[in-house]
Amino acid sequence: MKVTIFGIGYVGLVQAAALADVGHDVICVDVDADKIERLNRCEVSIYEPGLTRLVKENHEAGRLQFTSDAARGVEHSKIQFVAVGTPPDEDGSADLRHVIAVAESIATHMDGHRIIITKSTVPVGTADRIRSVVQASLVARGRPDLTFDVASNPEFLKEGSAVADFMKPDRIILGTDNEETEQVVRELYAPFSRNHDKIIIMDARSAEFTKYAANCMLATKISFMNEMANLAERLGADIEEVRRGIGSDPRIGYHFIYPGIGYGGSCFPKDVQALIHLAESAGFEPAVLKSVEARNKTQKTVLFDKIRQHFGDDLKGRTFALWGLAFKPNTDDMREAPSRVIMQALWEAGAHVRAFDPEAMGECRRLYGERVDLALVDSPEAALDGADALVIATEWKQFHAPDFDLMKSKLKHPVIFDGRNLFNPETVSRYGLRYYAIGRGKRMNDKHNLVSILREV
C-alpha cells in the first residue's frame, strides 16, 4: 500500500521505516529541508536502536522516500498520516499549529478521496477540528465535492524500544466510525497483527483520550512509587523490597514501579500538562494529575538535596561526576531529563560537572554549548577523575557493574548519589563507599530516630 507521513520526527520516522520494512511504499514529508537532505543520505539524527538500519535498507530499496514537497506527498497516497509535533504551549495545552497546517496543506493539494489519520498526540476533539478545517479549505478552493475522512491512530512507542514496539504492538487503537477507513487501516497494519487481532476500534474522541489516559496512568504509577520511596526512607523501610512485594500482585505488576528521580522525555511531562489544561477547560479539577506533576517536579531535586545534606551548603569549587544525561537508557533524548535539573542546581551552587552518557553527549553539547563548569568525557571512569563524588542519573546497563575499587581510588570523597538504585547498599558498603539511594531507608535506620517518630504518631 502507498502511505504518506507528514512529520519525520521521532514518531513519524519510526512508523515510516517500520511500514516500509514490511513492504509498504512510504513517502515522508517535512518542512525541514536540512533534515530531508540528511535522511536522503540515510543520516538519522536521533538515537533509537535498530532505526538507522531500517531507514538505510528501505531507502536503498526504494520503499522509503523523503521530500519537502507537500503536493508530492498528498498526491502519493490516499492514506495521509499526521505525525508532526504538538509541543506544550505556555499554558500547558498542546500547540496544534503544525497539525492544522498539515490539514490545510492536504486540503490544498488533494485531488480525490483522502483518509487523514492523526498519529500525533492531540487533545480530545482534534479530529473534529481537522474535519472542519479541511472542509472549509475545500470550499474555499471551490472543491466541496472532494471527499475525505479523519481518524485517530495514537502511537504507543517507548523511546529506546520504539522499533520493537511498532513491530510487535500490544494494541493498535483506531478511532473511526467509517467502515472503509477501518478496512484500509486493517489492511495497512495486517503484518503487525498476525498472531491475533490487536486492532481496537472506537470513536475518534475516545481514541484521542486513550493516548492521554495511558501516559498519565504510567506517570501516576511513577510519581506514586516515588512518593512511597520518600516515605520509606523516613520510616526506615527499603523501597526495593517493597517494590518486589507489591509487584508480585498481578493487579499491580512490576512495570513502572521503579523508584527514582522522576520521569522526563517528550511524552509524560507534556501529556500530563496537556490533560490538566484540557480538564480545567472542561470545568473539571484534575486533582490527581496535578499531584502527579507536582511530585515529579519535586522528585527531580531529591538527589541534589542529598548532595547538599552530605557536603553542606558550600558546594562552590567542588566537582561531581555525573553518569547519565538522557532521561532514560537507549535514547539520546534529554527533554525534561532529571540530569538537567541536577546539573543546573550544581552550577548554581558553584560546582563543576564531569559527565558521561553513551548516547546523549552530542545532545548535551547542543543544549549547553561550551561551559567552564561542564566537562563531557569519553568514559564513566574518566568522569571520576578529580571528582568529589559520583551522581547517577540514568540507568544505562554499563553502569550496573562498575569497578568499585577503582571508583573509591579516584573519588576525593568515597560517596555515591544514586538516583536509580542500581546497586545493593551492602555491596557498596563493603568497598568502603558511602551510598545515598532513593527510598533505601538510610535516613531512618537509626532506631532512636524511628522510635521518636513512632512516639509522635
VEXMIDO-318255 format. One record per residue (C-alpha): residue in three letters; residue number from 1; y negated, x negated, z negated. Coordinates in nm, 2 decimals. Example, Ala and Ser with C-alpha at 12.3 -4.5 7.8 and 13.67 -1.06 7.14 Angstrom:
[rec "ALA", 1, [0.45, -1.23, -0.78]]
[rec "SER", 2, [0.11, -1.37, -0.71]]
END
This chain:
[rec "MET", 1, [0.00, 0.00, 0.00]]
[rec "LYS", 2, [-0.36, -0.11, 0.06]]
[rec "VAL", 3, [-0.57, -0.14, -0.25]]
[rec "THR", 4, [-0.94, -0.22, -0.32]]
[rec "ILE", 5, [-1.06, -0.35, -0.66]]
[rec "PHE", 6, [-1.43, -0.37, -0.74]]
[rec "GLY", 7, [-1.49, -0.64, -1.00]]
[rec "ILE", 8, [-1.28, -0.95, -1.04]]
[rec "GLY", 9, [-1.34, -1.04, -1.40]]
[rec "TYR", 10, [-1.05, -1.07, -1.64]]
[rec "VAL", 11, [-0.90, -0.72, -1.59]]
[rec "GLY", 12, [-0.97, -0.69, -1.21]]
[rec "LEU", 13, [-0.83, -1.03, -1.12]]
[rec "VAL", 14, [-0.51, -0.99, -1.33]]
[rec "GLN", 15, [-0.45, -0.64, -1.17]]
[rec "ALA", 16, [-0.52, -0.77, -0.82]]
[rec "ALA", 17, [-0.29, -1.07, -0.85]]
[rec "ALA", 18, [-0.01, -0.86, -1.00]]
[rec "LEU", 19, [-0.03, -0.58, -0.74]]
[rec "ALA", 20, [-0.03, -0.83, -0.46]]
[rec "ASP", 21, [0.27, -1.01, -0.61]]
[rec "VAL", 22, [0.49, -0.70, -0.57]]
[rec "GLY", 23, [0.38, -0.67, -0.21]]
[rec "HIS", 24, [0.06, -0.45, -0.20]]
[rec "ASP", 25, [-0.23, -0.55, 0.03]]
[rec "VAL", 26, [-0.52, -0.61, -0.21]]
[rec "ILE", 27, [-0.88, -0.69, -0.14]]
[rec "CYS", 28, [-1.12, -0.77, -0.43]]
[rec "VAL", 29, [-1.50, -0.71, -0.41]]
[rec "ASP", 30, [-1.76, -0.87, -0.64]]
[rec "VAL", 31, [-2.13, -0.93, -0.61]]
[rec "ASP", 32, [-2.09, -1.29, -0.74]]
[rec "ALA", 33, [-2.08, -1.49, -0.42]]
[rec "ASP", 34, [-2.00, -1.82, -0.60]]
[rec "LYS", 35, [-1.70, -1.65, -0.77]]
[rec "ILE", 36, [-1.58, -1.52, -0.44]]
[rec "GLU", 37, [-1.61, -1.87, -0.28]]
[rec "ARG", 38, [-1.42, -2.03, -0.57]]
[rec "LEU", 39, [-1.14, -1.77, -0.56]]
[rec "ASN", 40, [-1.10, -1.82, -0.18]]
[rec "ARG", 41, [-1.03, -2.18, -0.27]]
[rec "CYS", 42, [-0.79, -2.05, -0.53]]
[rec "GLU", 43, [-1.00, -2.17, -0.82]]
[rec "VAL", 44, [-0.96, -1.94, -1.12]]
[rec "SER", 45, [-1.24, -1.99, -1.38]]
[rec "ILE", 46, [-1.06, -1.81, -1.67]]
[rec "TYR", 47, [-0.75, -1.94, -1.85]]
[rec "GLU", 48, [-0.46, -1.69, -1.86]]
[rec "PRO", 49, [-0.10, -1.81, -1.85]]
[rec "GLY", 50, [0.05, -1.76, -1.50]]
[rec "LEU", 51, [-0.26, -1.62, -1.34]]
[rec "THR", 52, [-0.37, -1.92, -1.13]]
[rec "ARG", 53, [-0.02, -1.94, -0.98]]
[rec "LEU", 54, [-0.02, -1.57, -0.89]]
[rec "VAL", 55, [-0.36, -1.60, -0.73]]
[rec "LYS", 56, [-0.27, -1.90, -0.53]]
[rec "GLU", 57, [0.06, -1.78, -0.40]]
[rec "ASN", 58, [-0.06, -1.43, -0.30]]
[rec "HIS", 59, [-0.39, -1.55, -0.15]]
[rec "GLU", 60, [-0.20, -1.80, 0.07]]
[rec "ALA", 61, [0.05, -1.53, 0.16]]
[rec "GLY", 62, [-0.24, -1.31, 0.28]]
[rec "ARG", 63, [-0.18, -1.03, 0.03]]
[rec "LEU", 64, [-0.48, -1.11, -0.18]]
[rec "GLN", 65, [-0.83, -1.13, -0.04]]
[rec "PHE", 66, [-1.18, -1.18, -0.19]]
[rec "THR", 67, [-1.51, -1.07, -0.05]]
[rec "SER", 68, [-1.86, -0.98, -0.15]]
[rec "ASP", 69, [-1.88, -0.72, 0.14]]
[rec "ALA", 70, [-1.86, -0.38, -0.03]]
[rec "ALA", 71, [-1.83, -0.20, 0.31]]
[rec "ARG", 72, [-1.53, -0.40, 0.39]]
[rec "GLY", 73, [-1.37, -0.32, 0.05]]
[rec "VAL", 74, [-1.44, 0.06, 0.09]]
[rec "GLU", 75, [-1.30, 0.05, 0.44]]
[rec "HIS", 76, [-0.98, -0.13, 0.34]]
[rec "SER", 77, [-0.82, 0.14, 0.14]]
[rec "LYS", 78, [-0.84, 0.50, 0.02]]
[rec "ILE", 79, [-0.75, 0.36, -0.33]]
[rec "GLN", 80, [-1.06, 0.22, -0.50]]
[rec "PHE", 81, [-1.03, 0.07, -0.84]]
[rec "VAL", 82, [-1.34, 0.02, -1.05]]
[rec "ALA", 83, [-1.29, -0.28, -1.29]]
[rec "VAL", 84, [-1.64, -0.40, -1.34]]
[rec "GLY", 85, [-1.77, -0.50, -1.69]]
[rec "THR", 86, [-1.91, -0.24, -1.94]]
[rec "PRO", 87, [-2.10, -0.47, -2.18]]
[rec "PRO", 88, [-2.24, -0.33, -2.50]]
[rec "ASP", 89, [-2.60, -0.21, -2.49]]
[rec "GLU", 90, [-2.85, -0.28, -2.77]]
[rec "ASP", 91, [-2.74, 0.04, -2.95]]
[rec "GLY", 92, [-2.37, -0.05, -2.92]]
[rec "SER", 93, [-2.30, 0.20, -2.63]]
[rec "ALA", 94, [-2.12, 0.09, -2.32]]
[rec "ASP", 95, [-2.35, -0.01, -2.04]]
[rec "LEU", 96, [-2.23, 0.18, -1.73]]
[rec "ARG", 97, [-2.48, 0.04, -1.48]]
[rec "HIS", 98, [-2.22, -0.16, -1.29]]
[rec "VAL", 99, [-1.97, 0.13, -1.29]]
[rec "ILE", 100, [-2.23, 0.37, -1.14]]
[rec "ALA", 101, [-2.34, 0.11, -0.89]]
[rec "VAL", 102, [-1.99, 0.08, -0.76]]
[rec "ALA", 103, [-1.95, 0.45, -0.74]]
[rec "GLU", 104, [-2.27, 0.47, -0.53]]
[rec "SER", 105, [-2.15, 0.19, -0.31]]
[rec "ILE", 106, [-1.82, 0.37, -0.24]]
[rec "ALA", 107, [-2.01, 0.69, -0.16]]
[rec "THR", 108, [-2.24, 0.49, 0.07]]
[rec "HIS", 109, [-1.96, 0.34, 0.28]]
[rec "MET", 110, [-1.67, 0.58, 0.27]]
[rec "ASP", 111, [-1.58, 0.75, 0.59]]
[rec "GLY", 112, [-1.28, 0.95, 0.47]]
[rec "HIS", 113, [-1.09, 1.06, 0.16]]
[rec "ARG", 114, [-1.11, 0.81, -0.13]]
[rec "ILE", 115, [-0.94, 0.80, -0.47]]
[rec "ILE", 116, [-1.18, 0.64, -0.72]]
[rec "ILE", 117, [-0.99, 0.51, -1.03]]
[rec "THR", 118, [-1.17, 0.37, -1.33]]
[rec "LYS", 119, [-0.99, 0.07, -1.48]]
[rec "SER", 120, [-1.29, -0.04, -1.68]]
[rec "THR", 121, [-1.31, 0.07, -2.05]]
[rec "VAL", 122, [-1.56, 0.36, -2.02]]
[rec "PRO", 123, [-1.69, 0.63, -2.25]]
[rec "VAL", 124, [-1.53, 0.97, -2.25]]
[rec "GLY", 125, [-1.68, 1.18, -1.97]]
[rec "THR", 126, [-1.74, 0.89, -1.73]]
[rec "ALA", 127, [-1.50, 1.03, -1.46]]
[rec "ASP", 128, [-1.71, 1.34, -1.46]]
[rec "ARG", 129, [-2.03, 1.14, -1.43]]
[rec "ILE", 130, [-1.88, 0.93, -1.14]]
[rec "ARG", 131, [-1.79, 1.25, -0.97]]
[rec "SER", 132, [-2.14, 1.38, -0.99]]
[rec "VAL", 133, [-2.29, 1.05, -0.87]]
[rec "VAL", 134, [-2.06, 1.03, -0.57]]
[rec "GLN", 135, [-2.11, 1.39, -0.47]]
[rec "ALA", 136, [-2.49, 1.35, -0.49]]
[rec "SER", 137, [-2.48, 1.04, -0.28]]
[rec "LEU", 138, [-2.27, 1.21, -0.02]]
[rec "VAL", 139, [-2.51, 1.50, 0.00]]
[rec "ALA", 140, [-2.80, 1.25, 0.04]]
[rec "ARG", 141, [-2.61, 1.08, 0.32]]
[rec "GLY", 142, [-2.56, 1.42, 0.49]]
[rec "ARG", 143, [-2.18, 1.39, 0.45]]
[rec "PRO", 144, [-2.09, 1.66, 0.19]]
[rec "ASP", 145, [-1.78, 1.72, 0.40]]
[rec "LEU", 146, [-1.61, 1.40, 0.28]]
[rec "THR", 147, [-1.35, 1.44, 0.01]]
[rec "PHE", 148, [-1.27, 1.23, -0.29]]
[rec "ASP", 149, [-1.11, 1.23, -0.63]]
[rec "VAL", 150, [-1.19, 1.05, -0.95]]
[rec "ALA", 151, [-0.92, 0.94, -1.20]]
[rec "SER", 152, [-0.89, 0.73, -1.51]]
[rec "ASN", 153, [-0.63, 0.45, -1.55]]
[rec "PRO", 154, [-0.73, 0.24, -1.85]]
[rec "GLU", 155, [-0.59, -0.11, -1.90]]
[rec "PHE", 156, [-0.39, -0.23, -2.20]]
[rec "LEU", 157, [-0.38, -0.60, -2.14]]
[rec "LYS", 158, [-0.38, -0.86, -2.42]]
[rec "GLU", 159, [-0.56, -1.18, -2.35]]
[rec "GLY", 160, [-0.30, -1.46, -2.35]]
[rec "SER", 161, [-0.02, -1.24, -2.22]]
[rec "ALA", 162, [-0.21, -1.02, -1.96]]
[rec "VAL", 163, [0.01, -1.11, -1.66]]
[rec "ALA", 164, [0.33, -1.03, -1.86]]
[rec "ASP", 165, [0.17, -0.71, -2.00]]
[rec "PHE", 166, [0.08, -0.59, -1.65]]
[rec "MET", 167, [0.42, -0.68, -1.50]]
[rec "LYS", 168, [0.61, -0.51, -1.79]]
[rec "PRO", 169, [0.38, -0.24, -1.93]]
[rec "ASP", 170, [0.46, -0.03, -2.24]]
[rec "ARG", 171, [0.29, 0.26, -2.07]]
[rec "ILE", 172, [0.07, 0.34, -1.77]]
[rec "ILE", 173, [-0.19, 0.61, -1.85]]
[rec "LEU", 174, [-0.33, 0.82, -1.57]]
[rec "GLY", 175, [-0.60, 1.07, -1.62]]
[rec "THR", 176, [-0.60, 1.32, -1.34]]
[rec "ASP", 177, [-0.53, 1.69, -1.26]]
[rec "ASN", 178, [-0.49, 1.62, -0.89]]
[rec "GLU", 179, [-0.12, 1.62, -0.76]]
[rec "GLU", 180, [-0.20, 1.40, -0.46]]
[rec "THR", 181, [-0.37, 1.14, -0.68]]
[rec "GLU", 182, [-0.08, 1.14, -0.92]]
[rec "GLN", 183, [0.17, 1.08, -0.64]]
[rec "VAL", 184, [-0.03, 0.80, -0.49]]
[rec "VAL", 185, [-0.06, 0.62, -0.82]]
[rec "ARG", 186, [0.31, 0.67, -0.90]]
[rec "GLU", 187, [0.39, 0.50, -0.57]]
[rec "LEU", 188, [0.15, 0.22, -0.64]]
[rec "TYR", 189, [0.30, 0.15, -0.98]]
[rec "ALA", 190, [0.66, 0.21, -0.89]]
[rec "PRO", 191, [0.75, -0.16, -0.91]]
[rec "PHE", 192, [0.63, -0.17, -1.27]]
[rec "SER", 193, [0.81, 0.14, -1.38]]
[rec "ARG", 194, [1.17, 0.10, -1.26]]
[rec "ASN", 195, [1.37, 0.10, -1.58]]
[rec "HIS", 196, [1.22, 0.42, -1.69]]
[rec "ASP", 197, [0.92, 0.63, -1.62]]
[rec "LYS", 198, [0.63, 0.47, -1.80]]
[rec "ILE", 199, [0.36, 0.68, -1.65]]
[rec "ILE", 200, [0.19, 0.93, -1.88]]
[rec "ILE", 201, [-0.02, 1.19, -1.71]]
[rec "MET", 202, [-0.31, 1.36, -1.89]]
[rec "ASP", 203, [-0.66, 1.48, -1.82]]
[rec "ALA", 204, [-0.93, 1.22, -1.74]]
[rec "ARG", 205, [-1.12, 1.26, -2.07]]
[rec "SER", 206, [-0.81, 1.21, -2.28]]
[rec "ALA", 207, [-0.72, 0.90, -2.08]]
[rec "GLU", 208, [-1.06, 0.75, -2.14]]
[rec "PHE", 209, [-1.03, 0.83, -2.51]]
[rec "THR", 210, [-0.68, 0.69, -2.53]]
[rec "LYS", 211, [-0.81, 0.34, -2.45]]
[rec "TYR", 212, [-1.07, 0.35, -2.72]]
[rec "ALA", 213, [-0.84, 0.51, -2.98]]
[rec "ALA", 214, [-0.57, 0.24, -2.91]]
[rec "ASN", 215, [-0.81, -0.06, -2.95]]
[rec "CYS", 216, [-0.98, 0.10, -3.26]]
[rec "MET", 217, [-0.64, 0.16, -3.42]]
[rec "LEU", 218, [-0.54, -0.20, -3.38]]
[rec "ALA", 219, [-0.88, -0.32, -3.51]]
[rec "THR", 220, [-0.83, -0.09, -3.81]]
[rec "LYS", 221, [-0.50, -0.25, -3.89]]
[rec "ILE", 222, [-0.66, -0.59, -3.88]]
[rec "SER", 223, [-0.95, -0.50, -4.10]]
[rec "PHE", 224, [-0.73, -0.32, -4.34]]
[rec "MET", 225, [-0.50, -0.62, -4.38]]
[rec "ASN", 226, [-0.80, -0.85, -4.42]]
[rec "GLU", 227, [-0.93, -0.62, -4.70]]
[rec "MET", 228, [-0.59, -0.63, -4.87]]
[rec "ALA", 229, [-0.58, -1.01, -4.83]]
[rec "ASN", 230, [-0.92, -1.04, -5.01]]
[rec "LEU", 231, [-0.79, -0.82, -5.29]]
[rec "ALA", 232, [-0.46, -1.00, -5.31]]
[rec "GLU", 233, [-0.64, -1.33, -5.36]]
[rec "ARG", 234, [-0.83, -1.19, -5.65]]
[rec "LEU", 235, [-0.52, -1.04, -5.81]]
[rec "GLY", 236, [-0.30, -1.35, -5.77]]
[rec "ALA", 237, [-0.07, -1.19, -5.51]]
[rec "ASP", 238, [0.04, -1.36, -5.19]]
[rec "ILE", 239, [-0.06, -1.15, -4.89]]
[rec "GLU", 240, [0.20, -1.32, -4.67]]
[rec "GLU", 241, [0.47, -1.19, -4.90]]
[rec "VAL", 242, [0.30, -0.85, -4.90]]
[rec "ARG", 243, [0.29, -0.86, -4.52]]
[rec "ARG", 244, [0.66, -0.91, -4.49]]
[rec "GLY", 245, [0.72, -0.64, -4.75]]
[rec "ILE", 246, [0.52, -0.37, -4.57]]
[rec "GLY", 247, [0.60, -0.48, -4.22]]
[rec "SER", 248, [0.97, -0.41, -4.28]]
[rec "ASP", 249, [0.88, -0.04, -4.30]]
[rec "PRO", 250, [0.92, 0.08, -3.94]]
[rec "ARG", 251, [0.63, 0.32, -3.98]]
[rec "ILE", 252, [0.40, 0.02, -4.03]]
[rec "GLY", 253, [0.57, -0.26, -3.84]]
[rec "TYR", 254, [0.47, -0.63, -3.82]]
[rec "HIS", 255, [0.22, -0.61, -3.53]]
[rec "PHE", 256, [-0.15, -0.67, -3.61]]
[rec "ILE", 257, [-0.10, -0.71, -3.99]]
[rec "TYR", 258, [-0.16, -1.08, -4.00]]
[rec "PRO", 259, [-0.45, -1.16, -4.23]]
[rec "GLY", 260, [-0.72, -1.39, -4.10]]
[rec "ILE", 261, [-1.08, -1.44, -4.04]]
[rec "GLY", 262, [-1.15, -1.13, -3.82]]
[rec "TYR", 263, [-1.10, -1.01, -3.47]]
[rec "GLY", 264, [-1.30, -1.12, -3.17]]
[rec "GLY", 265, [-1.28, -1.12, -2.79]]
[rec "SER", 266, [-1.41, -0.89, -2.52]]
[rec "CYS", 267, [-1.24, -0.57, -2.64]]
[rec "PHE", 268, [-1.21, -0.48, -3.00]]
[rec "PRO", 269, [-1.57, -0.56, -3.12]]
[rec "LYS", 270, [-1.72, -0.38, -2.81]]
[rec "ASP", 271, [-1.49, -0.08, -2.82]]
[rec "VAL", 272, [-1.53, -0.02, -3.19]]
[rec "GLN", 273, [-1.91, -0.02, -3.15]]
[rec "ALA", 274, [-1.89, 0.20, -2.84]]
[rec "LEU", 275, [-1.68, 0.46, -3.01]]
[rec "ILE", 276, [-1.91, 0.46, -3.32]]
[rec "HIS", 277, [-2.20, 0.53, -3.09]]
[rec "LEU", 278, [-2.01, 0.79, -2.89]]
[rec "ALA", 279, [-1.91, 0.97, -3.22]]
[rec "GLU", 280, [-2.26, 0.97, -3.35]]
[rec "SER", 281, [-2.39, 1.10, -3.02]]
[rec "ALA", 282, [-2.14, 1.39, -3.06]]
[rec "GLY", 283, [-2.27, 1.46, -3.41]]
[rec "PHE", 284, [-1.97, 1.31, -3.59]]
[rec "GLU", 285, [-1.99, 1.05, -3.87]]
[rec "PRO", 286, [-1.72, 0.78, -3.79]]
[rec "ALA", 287, [-1.68, 0.66, -4.15]]
[rec "VAL", 288, [-1.35, 0.47, -4.09]]
[rec "LEU", 289, [-1.47, 0.30, -3.78]]
[rec "LYS", 290, [-1.79, 0.18, -3.95]]
[rec "SER", 291, [-1.59, 0.04, -4.23]]
[rec "VAL", 292, [-1.36, -0.14, -3.98]]
[rec "GLU", 293, [-1.66, -0.30, -3.82]]
[rec "ALA", 294, [-1.83, -0.39, -4.15]]
[rec "ARG", 295, [-1.51, -0.55, -4.29]]
[rec "ASN", 296, [-1.46, -0.76, -3.97]]
[rec "LYS", 297, [-1.82, -0.88, -3.98]]
[rec "THR", 298, [-1.78, -0.99, -4.34]]
[rec "GLN", 299, [-1.44, -1.14, -4.28]]
[rec "LYS", 300, [-1.58, -1.39, -4.03]]
[rec "THR", 301, [-1.78, -1.55, -4.32]]
[rec "VAL", 302, [-1.49, -1.58, -4.57]]
[rec "LEU", 303, [-1.39, -1.93, -4.46]]
[rec "PHE", 304, [-1.74, -2.07, -4.49]]
[rec "ASP", 305, [-1.77, -1.91, -4.83]]
[rec "LYS", 306, [-1.46, -2.11, -4.94]]
[rec "ILE", 307, [-1.61, -2.43, -4.80]]
[rec "ARG", 308, [-1.93, -2.37, -4.99]]
[rec "GLN", 309, [-1.74, -2.29, -5.31]]
[rec "HIS", 310, [-1.54, -2.62, -5.28]]
[rec "PHE", 311, [-1.82, -2.85, -5.18]]
[rec "GLY", 312, [-2.12, -2.67, -5.34]]
[rec "ASP", 313, [-2.43, -2.56, -5.16]]
[rec "ASP", 314, [-2.53, -2.91, -5.04]]
[rec "LEU", 315, [-2.33, -2.95, -4.71]]
[rec "LYS", 316, [-2.60, -3.14, -4.54]]
[rec "GLY", 317, [-2.47, -3.45, -4.37]]
[rec "ARG", 318, [-2.10, -3.36, -4.41]]
[rec "THR", 319, [-1.87, -3.34, -4.11]]
[rec "PHE", 320, [-1.60, -3.08, -4.06]]
[rec "ALA", 321, [-1.30, -3.10, -3.82]]
[rec "LEU", 322, [-1.25, -2.76, -3.65]]
[rec "TRP", 323, [-0.92, -2.68, -3.49]]
[rec "GLY", 324, [-0.96, -2.38, -3.26]]
[rec "LEU", 325, [-1.25, -2.24, -3.07]]
[rec "ALA", 326, [-1.11, -1.95, -2.88]]
[rec "PHE", 327, [-1.09, -1.61, -3.06]]
[rec "LYS", 328, [-0.71, -1.62, -3.02]]
[rec "PRO", 329, [-0.44, -1.85, -2.87]]
[rec "ASN", 330, [-0.36, -1.87, -2.50]]
[rec "THR", 331, [-0.71, -1.80, -2.38]]
[rec "ASP", 332, [-1.04, -1.98, -2.34]]
[rec "ASP", 333, [-1.24, -1.67, -2.44]]
[rec "MET", 334, [-1.50, -1.74, -2.72]]
[rec "ARG", 335, [-1.66, -1.40, -2.71]]
[rec "GLU", 336, [-1.72, -1.28, -3.07]]
[rec "ALA", 337, [-1.49, -1.56, -3.19]]
[rec "PRO", 338, [-1.48, -1.63, -3.56]]
[rec "SER", 339, [-1.52, -2.00, -3.48]]
[rec "ARG", 340, [-1.87, -1.94, -3.36]]
[rec "VAL", 341, [-1.97, -1.78, -3.70]]
[rec "ILE", 342, [-1.82, -2.07, -3.89]]
[rec "MET", 343, [-2.00, -2.33, -3.67]]
[rec "GLN", 344, [-2.33, -2.16, -3.69]]
[rec "ALA", 345, [-2.31, -2.14, -4.07]]
[rec "LEU", 346, [-2.22, -2.51, -4.09]]
[rec "TRP", 347, [-2.50, -2.61, -3.87]]
[rec "GLU", 348, [-2.75, -2.40, -4.06]]
[rec "ALA", 349, [-2.63, -2.58, -4.38]]
[rec "GLY", 350, [-2.69, -2.92, -4.21]]
[rec "ALA", 351, [-2.33, -3.01, -4.14]]
[rec "HIS", 352, [-2.17, -3.15, -3.83]]
[rec "VAL", 353, [-1.86, -3.02, -3.65]]
[rec "ARG", 354, [-1.59, -3.22, -3.46]]
[rec "ALA", 355, [-1.40, -2.96, -3.27]]
[rec "PHE", 356, [-1.08, -2.94, -3.06]]
[rec "ASP", 357, [-0.93, -2.65, -2.86]]
[rec "PRO", 358, [-0.66, -2.68, -2.59]]
[rec "GLU", 359, [-0.84, -2.45, -2.35]]
[rec "ALA", 360, [-1.19, -2.35, -2.48]]
[rec "MET", 361, [-1.37, -2.68, -2.47]]
[rec "GLY", 362, [-1.54, -2.60, -2.14]]
[rec "GLU", 363, [-1.65, -2.26, -2.26]]
[rec "CYS", 364, [-1.79, -2.42, -2.58]]
[rec "ARG", 365, [-1.99, -2.67, -2.37]]
[rec "ARG", 366, [-2.12, -2.38, -2.16]]
[rec "LEU", 367, [-2.23, -2.18, -2.47]]
[rec "TYR", 368, [-2.38, -2.47, -2.67]]
[rec "GLY", 369, [-2.46, -2.75, -2.44]]
[rec "GLU", 370, [-2.52, -3.09, -2.59]]
[rec "ARG", 371, [-2.58, -3.08, -2.96]]
[rec "VAL", 372, [-2.61, -3.37, -3.20]]
[rec "ASP", 373, [-2.42, -3.17, -3.46]]
[rec "LEU", 374, [-2.13, -3.09, -3.24]]
[rec "ALA", 375, [-1.87, -3.33, -3.10]]
[rec "LEU", 376, [-1.59, -3.20, -2.87]]
[rec "VAL", 377, [-1.29, -3.43, -2.89]]
[rec "ASP", 378, [-0.97, -3.46, -2.69]]
[rec "SER", 379, [-0.71, -3.40, -2.96]]
[rec "PRO", 380, [-0.65, -3.24, -3.30]]
[rec "GLU", 381, [-0.61, -3.59, -3.45]]
[rec "ALA", 382, [-0.94, -3.71, -3.31]]
[rec "ALA", 383, [-1.12, -3.42, -3.47]]
[rec "LEU", 384, [-1.01, -3.55, -3.81]]
[rec "ASP", 385, [-1.19, -3.89, -3.76]]
[rec "GLY", 386, [-1.47, -3.92, -4.01]]
[rec "ALA", 387, [-1.44, -3.56, -4.12]]
[rec "ASP", 388, [-1.48, -3.45, -4.48]]
[rec "ALA", 389, [-1.23, -3.16, -4.44]]
[rec "LEU", 390, [-1.03, -2.96, -4.18]]
[rec "VAL", 391, [-1.11, -2.60, -4.08]]
[rec "ILE", 392, [-0.86, -2.40, -3.88]]
[rec "ALA", 393, [-1.00, -2.10, -3.68]]
[rec "THR", 394, [-0.73, -2.04, -3.41]]
[rec "GLU", 395, [-0.35, -2.03, -3.45]]
[rec "TRP", 396, [-0.26, -2.24, -3.14]]
[rec "LYS", 397, [0.11, -2.34, -3.15]]
[rec "GLN", 398, [0.04, -2.71, -3.15]]
[rec "PHE", 399, [-0.14, -2.67, -3.49]]
[rec "HIS", 400, [0.16, -2.53, -3.67]]
[rec "ALA", 401, [0.34, -2.85, -3.75]]
[rec "PRO", 402, [0.09, -3.13, -3.80]]
[rec "ASP", 403, [0.13, -3.48, -3.95]]
[rec "PHE", 404, [0.01, -3.41, -4.30]]
[rec "ASP", 405, [0.03, -3.78, -4.40]]
[rec "LEU", 406, [-0.20, -3.87, -4.11]]
[rec "MET", 407, [-0.42, -3.58, -4.19]]
[rec "LYS", 408, [-0.46, -3.70, -4.55]]
[rec "SER", 409, [-0.53, -4.05, -4.45]]
[rec "LYS", 410, [-0.80, -3.95, -4.20]]
[rec "LEU", 411, [-0.99, -3.69, -4.41]]
[rec "LYS", 412, [-1.25, -3.81, -4.65]]
[rec "HIS", 413, [-1.15, -3.53, -4.88]]
[rec "PRO", 414, [-0.79, -3.40, -4.87]]
[rec "VAL", 415, [-0.87, -3.04, -4.81]]
[rec "ILE", 416, [-0.78, -2.77, -4.55]]
[rec "PHE", 417, [-0.96, -2.44, -4.50]]
[rec "ASP", 418, [-0.70, -2.24, -4.30]]
[rec "GLY", 419, [-0.83, -1.91, -4.16]]
[rec "ARG", 420, [-0.49, -1.83, -4.00]]
[rec "ASN", 421, [-0.24, -1.90, -4.28]]
[rec "LEU", 422, [-0.05, -2.15, -4.07]]
[rec "PHE", 423, [0.11, -2.34, -4.35]]
[rec "ASN", 424, [0.32, -2.30, -4.66]]
[rec "PRO", 425, [0.09, -2.38, -4.96]]
[rec "GLU", 426, [0.37, -2.56, -5.14]]
[rec "THR", 427, [0.44, -2.78, -4.84]]
[rec "VAL", 428, [0.08, -2.87, -4.81]]
[rec "SER", 429, [0.05, -2.94, -5.18]]
[rec "ARG", 430, [0.34, -3.19, -5.17]]
[rec "TYR", 431, [0.14, -3.40, -4.93]]
[rec "GLY", 432, [-0.15, -3.41, -5.18]]
[rec "LEU", 433, [-0.38, -3.18, -4.98]]
[rec "ARG", 434, [-0.59, -2.90, -5.13]]
[rec "TYR", 435, [-0.52, -2.58, -4.94]]
[rec "TYR", 436, [-0.75, -2.28, -4.90]]
[rec "ALA", 437, [-0.60, -1.99, -4.70]]
[rec "ILE", 438, [-0.66, -1.62, -4.67]]
[rec "GLY", 439, [-0.52, -1.40, -4.94]]
[rec "ARG", 440, [-0.27, -1.65, -5.08]]
[rec "GLY", 441, [-0.36, -1.58, -5.44]]
[rec "LYS", 442, [-0.51, -1.92, -5.52]]
[rec "ARG", 443, [-0.83, -1.79, -5.68]]
[rec "MET", 444, [-0.65, -1.58, -5.94]]
[rec "ASN", 445, [-0.33, -1.77, -6.01]]
[rec "ASP", 446, [-0.47, -1.88, -6.34]]
[rec "LYS", 447, [-0.31, -1.64, -6.59]]
[rec "HIS", 448, [-0.61, -1.64, -6.82]]
[rec "ASN", 449, [-0.84, -1.51, -6.54]]
[rec "LEU", 450, [-0.58, -1.25, -6.43]]
[rec "VAL", 451, [-0.53, -1.12, -6.78]]
[rec "SER", 452, [-0.91, -1.09, -6.81]]
[rec "ILE", 453, [-0.92, -0.86, -6.51]]
[rec "LEU", 454, [-0.63, -0.65, -6.63]]
[rec "ARG", 455, [-0.80, -0.60, -6.97]]
[rec "GLU", 456, [-1.12, -0.48, -6.79]]
[rec "VAL", 457, [-0.90, -0.23, -6.59]]
END
